[in-house]
Each structure stands twice: as C-alpha cells, then as structure tokens.
C-alpha cells in the first residue's frame, strides 16, 4: 500500500489528479449540507473512516 499511496501522491503533485472518487460531488455536497443543518462547529474534528484518497476531506476544507 505504501507504493500505491506514493504513486497517488506523485500523480497529484504532477498533474493535480485527485485519483479515484468513490462518491460523487452530490454525495459530498449532501453530507456537507447535513453537517451545516446540524450546526456542527467549523472547528470540529472529523474522522473519515475509509477515506481512500481523502477527496471528501479536501471538499470539507474548501466548502465548509
């Protein structure tokens, strides 16, 4: 797995490709809307189990 993650990181650094996205934009947006509706504080910690390439966490930083 270390080699796989190294390739993902290198690809992202080279061309900005976030890799495989398992859940689409609408799924991420729906979760973010739910978090906002629940009034989850912006400084809350987030544990993204099975994060894969971490694209959801990147979306959280950019949208929330």
Phi and psi in radians as a Rosetta constraint file:
Dihedral C 1 N 2 CA 2 C 2 CIRCULARHARMONIC -1.000 0.35
Dihedral N 2 CA 2 C 2 N 3 CIRCULARHARMONIC -0.736 0.35
Dihedral C 2 N 3 CA 3 C 3 CIRCULARHARMONIC -1.140 0.35
Dihedral N 3 CA 3 C 3 N 4 CIRCULARHARMONIC -0.697 0.35
Dihedral C 3 N 4 CA 4 C 4 CIRCULARHARMONIC -1.100 0.35
Dihedral N 4 CA 4 C 4 N 5 CIRCULARHARMONIC -0.764 0.35
Dihedral C 4 N 5 CA 5 C 5 CIRCULARHARMONIC -1.186 0.35
Dihedral N 5 CA 5 C 5 N 6 CIRCULARHARMONIC -0.608 0.35
Dihedral C 5 N 6 CA 6 C 6 CIRCULARHARMONIC -1.088 0.35
Dihedral N 6 CA 6 C 6 N 7 CIRCULARHARMONIC -0.744 0.35
Dihedral C 6 N 7 CA 7 C 7 CIRCULARHARMONIC -1.105 0.35
Dihedral N 7 CA 7 C 7 N 8 CIRCULARHARMONIC -0.762 0.35
Dihedral C 7 N 8 CA 8 C 8 CIRCULARHARMONIC -1.044 0.35
Dihedral N 8 CA 8 C 8 N 9 CIRCULARHARMONIC -0.793 0.35
Dihedral C 8 N 9 CA 9 C 9 CIRCULARHARMONIC -1.106 0.35
Dihedral N 9 CA 9 C 9 N 10 CIRCULARHARMONIC -0.761 0.35
Dihedral C 9 N 10 CA 10 C 10 CIRCULARHARMONIC -1.122 0.35
Dihedral N 10 CA 10 C 10 N 11 CIRCULARHARMONIC -0.723 0.35
Dihedral C 10 N 11 CA 11 C 11 CIRCULARHARMONIC -1.089 0.35
Dihedral N 11 CA 11 C 11 N 12 CIRCULARHARMONIC -0.756 0.35
Dihedral C 11 N 12 CA 12 C 12 CIRCULARHARMONIC -1.091 0.35
Dihedral N 12 CA 12 C 12 N 13 CIRCULARHARMONIC -0.767 0.35
Dihedral C 12 N 13 CA 13 C 13 CIRCULARHARMONIC -1.162 0.35
Dihedral N 13 CA 13 C 13 N 14 CIRCULARHARMONIC -0.630 0.35
Dihedral C 13 N 14 CA 14 C 14 CIRCULARHARMONIC -1.299 0.35
Dihedral N 14 CA 14 C 14 N 15 CIRCULARHARMONIC -0.801 0.35
Dihedral C 14 N 15 CA 15 C 15 CIRCULARHARMONIC -2.290 0.35
Dihedral N 15 CA 15 C 15 N 16 CIRCULARHARMONIC 0.048 0.35
Dihedral C 15 N 16 CA 16 C 16 CIRCULARHARMONIC 1.325 0.35
Dihedral N 16 CA 16 C 16 N 17 CIRCULARHARMONIC 0.264 0.35
Dihedral C 16 N 17 CA 17 C 17 CIRCULARHARMONIC -1.360 0.35
Dihedral N 17 CA 17 C 17 N 18 CIRCULARHARMONIC 2.123 0.35
Dihedral C 17 N 18 CA 18 C 18 CIRCULARHARMONIC -1.361 0.35
Dihedral N 18 CA 18 C 18 N 19 CIRCULARHARMONIC -0.082 0.35
Dihedral C 18 N 19 CA 19 C 19 CIRCULARHARMONIC 1.500 0.35
Dihedral N 19 CA 19 C 19 N 20 CIRCULARHARMONIC -2.810 0.35
Dihedral C 19 N 20 CA 20 C 20 CIRCULARHARMONIC -1.199 0.35
Dihedral N 20 CA 20 C 20 N 21 CIRCULARHARMONIC 2.288 0.35
Dihedral C 20 N 21 CA 21 C 21 CIRCULARHARMONIC -1.961 0.35
Dihedral N 21 CA 21 C 21 N 22 CIRCULARHARMONIC 1.929 0.35
Dihedral C 21 N 22 CA 22 C 22 CIRCULARHARMONIC -1.334 0.35
Dihedral N 22 CA 22 C 22 N 23 CIRCULARHARMONIC -0.576 0.35
Dihedral C 22 N 23 CA 23 C 23 CIRCULARHARMONIC -2.041 0.35
Dihedral N 23 CA 23 C 23 N 24 CIRCULARHARMONIC 2.360 0.35
Dihedral C 23 N 24 CA 24 C 24 CIRCULARHARMONIC -1.271 0.35
Dihedral N 24 CA 24 C 24 N 25 CIRCULARHARMONIC 3.060 0.35
Dihedral C 24 N 25 CA 25 C 25 CIRCULARHARMONIC -0.968 0.35
Dihedral N 25 CA 25 C 25 N 26 CIRCULARHARMONIC -0.732 0.35
Dihedral C 25 N 26 CA 26 C 26 CIRCULARHARMONIC -1.128 0.35
Dihedral N 26 CA 26 C 26 N 27 CIRCULARHARMONIC -0.652 0.35
Dihedral C 26 N 27 CA 27 C 27 CIRCULARHARMONIC -1.100 0.35
Dihedral N 27 CA 27 C 27 N 28 CIRCULARHARMONIC -0.792 0.35
Dihedral C 27 N 28 CA 28 C 28 CIRCULARHARMONIC -1.133 0.35
Dihedral N 28 CA 28 C 28 N 29 CIRCULARHARMONIC -0.741 0.35
Dihedral C 28 N 29 CA 29 C 29 CIRCULARHARMONIC -1.095 0.35
Dihedral N 29 CA 29 C 29 N 30 CIRCULARHARMONIC -0.686 0.35
Dihedral C 29 N 30 CA 30 C 30 CIRCULARHARMONIC -1.106 0.35
Dihedral N 30 CA 30 C 30 N 31 CIRCULARHARMONIC -0.729 0.35
Dihedral C 30 N 31 CA 31 C 31 CIRCULARHARMONIC -1.149 0.35
Dihedral N 31 CA 31 C 31 N 32 CIRCULARHARMONIC -0.728 0.35
Dihedral C 31 N 32 CA 32 C 32 CIRCULARHARMONIC -1.129 0.35
Dihedral N 32 CA 32 C 32 N 33 CIRCULARHARMONIC -0.729 0.35
Dihedral C 32 N 33 CA 33 C 33 CIRCULARHARMONIC -1.058 0.35
Dihedral N 33 CA 33 C 33 N 34 CIRCULARHARMONIC -0.700 0.35
Dihedral C 33 N 34 CA 34 C 34 CIRCULARHARMONIC -1.107 0.35
Dihedral N 34 CA 34 C 34 N 35 CIRCULARHARMONIC -0.778 0.35
Dihedral C 34 N 35 CA 35 C 35 CIRCULARHARMONIC -1.036 0.35
Dihedral N 35 CA 35 C 35 N 36 CIRCULARHARMONIC -0.741 0.35
Dihedral C 35 N 36 CA 36 C 36 CIRCULARHARMONIC -1.148 0.35
Dihedral N 36 CA 36 C 36 N 37 CIRCULARHARMONIC -0.729 0.35
Dihedral C 36 N 37 CA 37 C 37 CIRCULARHARMONIC -1.088 0.35
Dihedral N 37 CA 37 C 37 N 38 CIRCULARHARMONIC -0.622 0.35
Dihedral C 37 N 38 CA 38 C 38 CIRCULARHARMONIC -1.373 0.35
Dihedral N 38 CA 38 C 38 N 39 CIRCULARHARMONIC -0.068 0.35
Dihedral C 38 N 39 CA 39 C 39 CIRCULARHARMONIC 1.019 0.35
Dihedral N 39 CA 39 C 39 N 40 CIRCULARHARMONIC 0.739 0.35
Dihedral C 39 N 40 CA 40 C 40 CIRCULARHARMONIC -1.202 0.35
Dihedral N 40 CA 40 C 40 N 41 CIRCULARHARMONIC 2.184 0.35
Dihedral C 40 N 41 CA 41 C 41 CIRCULARHARMONIC -1.030 0.35
Dihedral N 41 CA 41 C 41 N 42 CIRCULARHARMONIC 2.493 0.35
Dihedral C 41 N 42 CA 42 C 42 CIRCULARHARMONIC -1.080 0.35
Dihedral N 42 CA 42 C 42 N 43 CIRCULARHARMONIC -0.421 0.35
Dihedral C 42 N 43 CA 43 C 43 CIRCULARHARMONIC -1.646 0.35
Dihedral N 43 CA 43 C 43 N 44 CIRCULARHARMONIC 0.260 0.35
Dihedral C 43 N 44 CA 44 C 44 CIRCULARHARMONIC -1.203 0.35
Dihedral N 44 CA 44 C 44 N 45 CIRCULARHARMONIC 2.615 0.35
Dihedral C 44 N 45 CA 45 C 45 CIRCULARHARMONIC -1.400 0.35
Dihedral N 45 CA 45 C 45 N 46 CIRCULARHARMONIC 2.582 0.35
Dihedral C 45 N 46 CA 46 C 46 CIRCULARHARMONIC -2.223 0.35
Dihedral N 46 CA 46 C 46 N 47 CIRCULARHARMONIC 2.264 0.35
Dihedral C 46 N 47 CA 47 C 47 CIRCULARHARMONIC -1.929 0.35
Dihedral N 47 CA 47 C 47 N 48 CIRCULARHARMONIC 1.910 0.35
Dihedral C 47 N 48 CA 48 C 48 CIRCULARHARMONIC -1.751 0.35
Dihedral N 48 CA 48 C 48 N 49 CIRCULARHARMONIC 1.554 0.35
Dihedral C 48 N 49 CA 49 C 49 CIRCULARHARMONIC -1.202 0.35
Dihedral N 49 CA 49 C 49 N 50 CIRCULARHARMONIC 2.303 0.35
Dihedral C 49 N 50 CA 50 C 50 CIRCULARHARMONIC 1.224 0.35
Dihedral N 50 CA 50 C 50 N 51 CIRCULARHARMONIC 0.644 0.35
Dihedral C 50 N 51 CA 51 C 51 CIRCULARHARMONIC -1.042 0.35
Dihedral N 51 CA 51 C 51 N 52 CIRCULARHARMONIC -0.357 0.35
Dihedral C 51 N 52 CA 52 C 52 CIRCULARHARMONIC 1.115 0.35
Dihedral N 52 CA 52 C 52 N 53 CIRCULARHARMONIC -2.115 0.35
Dihedral C 52 N 53 CA 53 C 53 CIRCULARHARMONIC -1.537 0.35
Dihedral N 53 CA 53 C 53 N 54 CIRCULARHARMONIC 0.022 0.35
Dihedral C 53 N 54 CA 54 C 54 CIRCULARHARMONIC 1.373 0.35
Dihedral N 54 CA 54 C 54 N 55 CIRCULARHARMONIC 0.244 0.35
Dihedral C 54 N 55 CA 55 C 55 CIRCULARHARMONIC -1.080 0.35
Dihedral N 55 CA 55 C 55 N 56 CIRCULARHARMONIC -0.595 0.35
Dihedral C 55 N 56 CA 56 C 56 CIRCULARHARMONIC -1.113 0.35
Dihedral N 56 CA 56 C 56 N 57 CIRCULARHARMONIC -0.723 0.35
Dihedral C 56 N 57 CA 57 C 57 CIRCULARHARMONIC -1.120 0.35
Dihedral N 57 CA 57 C 57 N 58 CIRCULARHARMONIC -0.640 0.35
Dihedral C 57 N 58 CA 58 C 58 CIRCULARHARMONIC -1.096 0.35
Dihedral N 58 CA 58 C 58 N 59 CIRCULARHARMONIC -0.725 0.35
Dihedral C 58 N 59 CA 59 C 59 CIRCULARHARMONIC -1.103 0.35
Dihedral N 59 CA 59 C 59 N 60 CIRCULARHARMONIC -0.700 0.35
Dihedral C 59 N 60 CA 60 C 60 CIRCULARHARMONIC -1.035 0.35
Dihedral N 60 CA 60 C 60 N 61 CIRCULARHARMONIC -0.756 0.35
Dihedral C 60 N 61 CA 61 C 61 CIRCULARHARMONIC -1.129 0.35
Dihedral N 61 CA 61 C 61 N 62 CIRCULARHARMONIC -0.711 0.35
Dihedral C 61 N 62 CA 62 C 62 CIRCULARHARMONIC -1.365 0.35
Dihedral N 62 CA 62 C 62 N 63 CIRCULARHARMONIC -0.502 0.35
Dihedral C 62 N 63 CA 63 C 63 CIRCULARHARMONIC -1.879 0.35
Dihedral N 63 CA 63 C 63 N 64 CIRCULARHARMONIC -0.454 0.35
